């Protein structure tokens, strides 16, 4: 029996309120008089709210969008949540993907790919001639893009990244 698609409204609202709270703290330290209170409806109608709504619809399978647009929206959300001030880059703790918001983003990302574009962790390790822990380390440092299927609990590596790493390794070997 298939369950109804999840309603992600509470998940989206929590993310909006978290970012808004952080925004409020920053503005109150910079120029408190510039702070303008916003309602939850205003946050939902803003760019972040609209990205989250699209990603929820993608996660539920209600719409499809080009993969590049999906990945761009996910990256935009992750940057807002995880990019610290004064840092050159951001990282996403693997545990984030076990949260409701992380699962929603992961499912939207998973649905953006065709099955032939994804490779299992074991297969990726075998193709690259490395161990599974090395593949996980490369996933954590974003050398390899990956997708988690929340339905099966399996994680897949994006084939394009495996092919790119194999080409780099071949070019490096050709230089030696």
C-alpha positions in Angstrom: 0.0 0.0 0.0 1.5 3.3 -1.1 1.3 6.2 1.4 0.1 9.7 0.6 2.8 12.2 -0.5 4.1 14.0 2.6 2.9 17.5 3.3 6.1 19.5 3.9 4.5 22.8 5.0 5.7 22.5 8.6 9.2 21.6 7.4 9.3 24.6 5.0 7.9 27.0 7.6 10.6 25.8 10.2 13.3 26.5 7.6 11.9 29.9 6.8 11.7 30.8 10.4 15.2 29.6 11.1 16.7 31.7 8.3 14.5 34.7 9.3 15.7 34.4 12.9 19.3 34.4 11.8 18.6 37.4 9.6 17.1 39.2 12.5 20.1 38.6 14.7 22.5 39.9 12.0 20.4 43.0 11.2 20.0 43.8 14.9 23.8 43.9 15.2 24.4 45.9 12.1 21.6 48.4 11.9 18.6 47.6 14.1 16.5 50.4 12.5 16.7 48.6 9.1 14.9 45.6 10.5 11.4 45.1 9.0 9.2 42.4 10.6 7.9 39.9 8.1 4.9 37.6 8.4 5.1 33.9 7.7 3.0 34.5 4.6 5.5 37.1 3.4 8.4 34.6 4.0 6.5 31.9 2.1 6.0 34.2 -0.9 9.7 35.3 -1.0 12.4 33.6 -3.1 13.4 31.1 -0.4 9.8 30.2 0.3 9.1 29.7 -3.4 12.3 27.6 -3.8 11.2 25.4 -0.8 7.7 25.1 -2.2 9.0 23.9 -5.6 11.4 21.5 -3.9 8.5 20.1 -1.8 6.5 19.6 -5.0 9.4 17.9 -6.7 9.9 15.6 -3.6 6.3 14.7 -3.7 6.5 13.9 -7.4 3.9 16.5 -8.3 6.2 18.3 -10.8 9.4 17.8 -12.7 12.0 20.4 -13.6 15.3 20.3 -15.4 18.0 18.8 -13.1 20.1 21.9 -13.2 17.2 24.0 -11.8 16.6 21.5 -9.0 20.3 21.4 -8.1 20.5 25.2 -8.2 17.5 25.5 -5.8 18.9 22.9 -3.4 22.3 24.6 -3.4 20.7 28.0 -2.7 18.9 26.6 0.3 22.0 24.8 1.6 24.1 28.0 1.2 21.6 30.0 3.3 21.6 27.3 6.0 25.2 26.3 6.1 27.5 29.0 4.7 29.2 30.8 7.6 30.1 34.4 7.4 33.7 35.0 6.3 34.1 31.4 5.1 35.2 30.6 1.6 32.9 27.6 1.3 30.3 25.6 3.3 29.9 22.0 4.2 26.7 20.1 5.0 27.0 17.7 7.9 25.9 14.2 6.8 23.4 14.1 9.7 21.5 17.0 8.1 20.2 14.5 5.5 18.4 12.6 8.3 16.3 15.7 9.2 12.9 16.3 7.7 14.2 19.2 5.6 17.3 17.1 4.5 15.0 14.2 3.5 12.8 16.6 1.5 15.8 18.1 -0.4 17.3 14.6 -0.9 14.1 13.3 -2.4 13.8 16.3 -4.7 17.4 15.7 -5.8 16.9 12.0 -6.3 13.8 12.6 -8.5 15.8 15.0 -10.6 18.1 12.3 -11.9 17.5 9.4 -14.2 18.3 6.0 -12.8 21.2 5.5 -15.3 22.8 8.6 -14.0 23.4 7.1 -10.5 25.8 4.5 -9.3 25.8 2.6 -6.0 28.6 3.4 -3.4 30.1 -0.1 -3.9 30.1 0.2 -7.7 31.6 3.7 -7.5 34.4 2.4 -5.2 35.1 -0.4 -7.6 35.1 1.8 -10.7 37.5 4.3 -9.0 39.7 1.6 -7.5 39.3 2.9 -4.0 37.6 1.8 -0.8 34.0 2.7 0.3 35.3 5.0 3.1 37.3 6.9 0.4 34.1 7.3 -1.6 32.2 8.6 1.6 35.1 11.0 2.3 34.8 12.3 -1.3 31.1 12.7 -0.9 31.6 14.7 2.3 34.1 17.1 0.8 31.9 17.4 -2.4 34.5 15.8 -4.7 31.6 13.4 -5.6 28.0 14.5 -5.8 25.6 12.0 -4.3 21.9 11.4 -4.0 20.0 9.7 -1.3 16.8 7.7 -2.0 14.9 8.2 1.3 12.4 5.5 0.2 15.0 2.7 0.0 17.6 4.3 2.3 20.3 3.8 -0.3 22.8 6.4 -1.4 24.0 6.8 -5.0 26.9 8.6 -6.5 26.4 10.7 -9.7 27.9 8.9 -12.6 29.2 12.1 -14.2 31.4 12.8 -11.2 32.9 9.3 -11.3 33.6 9.7 -15.0 35.2 13.0 -14.3 37.5 11.6 -11.6 38.5 8.7 -13.8 39.5 11.2 -16.6 41.5 13.2 -14.2 43.3 10.1 -12.9 44.0 9.0 -16.5 45.4 12.5 -17.4 47.6 12.4 -14.3 48.9 8.9 -15.1 49.7 10.2 -18.7 51.8 13.0 -17.2 54.0 10.6 -15.1 
